[in-house]
Amino acid sequence: MKSVTRSLRILEAVAQHQPVTVGELTKLFGLPKSTVQRSLVTLAEAGWLRANRRDTTRWEIGARVLAVRPAALQGSSLFAAAREPMVRLRDAVNETIHLSVPDALQCMVVVDRVDCDHAVRTFHTIGDTSPLHATATGRAVLAHLPKQDVEELIEQVRERFSDTTPTDPENLRAEIKQIRTDGYSVNRNQYRPGVCAIAAPVLDGDGTPLATVAMSMPDSRFDEDRLPEWGRLVADTAAEITGRRLGT
């Protein structure tokens, strides 16, 4: 129990002081550097912490923390801005709507969901993670990241989840370019067979992607002819969330 308590205290300290170094935490707790390092690595392997991308000697909270208690998001500007537009989008299309946030270039994390009333529907548990390259939510984020970040991920992409998962660098670059043009991304059986999604990014004031809103449906209900209509509705919802969050 001592090690669990210590790890939780370190997690709280990282949340308070992030991005923070091992040395700073060592001074804060008066513990051996090796002890602090072990706790950090353990928490990172479990998804609670991550190394800062600009300075890998510093640690920060991972997005998975948001999944511990989604109700905690209710006081955040993102959750408050997103909930009503998500409900309206669900009512307009009668499909499941998800709100996800990026965990650096590691994955997307589902933080909220509004269910449709179809007997057969897609389902992602709050806290579910998914890869950026294989999903509509992930590629919606990639389309708004700096080129160097996109290239970094593309060079690392290897894993295929279906026959249509985009792993070829040129194809992935082309798809990301198309997303920038369309304003939304599409996933048709590229991650989970039989599951389709359309997603658009929620942006910060400087254009940084903070989250994505997506409508998700079984492939049996995906209608290519309705894609422009659905894409516009999802993109408009994401833009509304962005505006509500920024107070514009």
Secondary structure, DSSP 4 states (H G I P E B T S, - for coil): -HHHHHHHHHHHHHHHH-SEEHHHHHHHHT--HHHHHHHHHHHHHTTSEEE-SS-TTEEEE-GGGGGT-GGGGGGSHHHHHHHHHHHHHHHHH-SEEEEEEEETTTEEEEEEEE----SS-----TT-EE-STTSHHHHHHHTTS-HHHHHHHHHH----SSTT---SHHHHHHHHHHHHHHSSEEEESSSSTTEEEEEEEEE-TTS-EEEEEEEEEEGGG--GGGHHHHHHHHHHHHHHHHHHHHT-
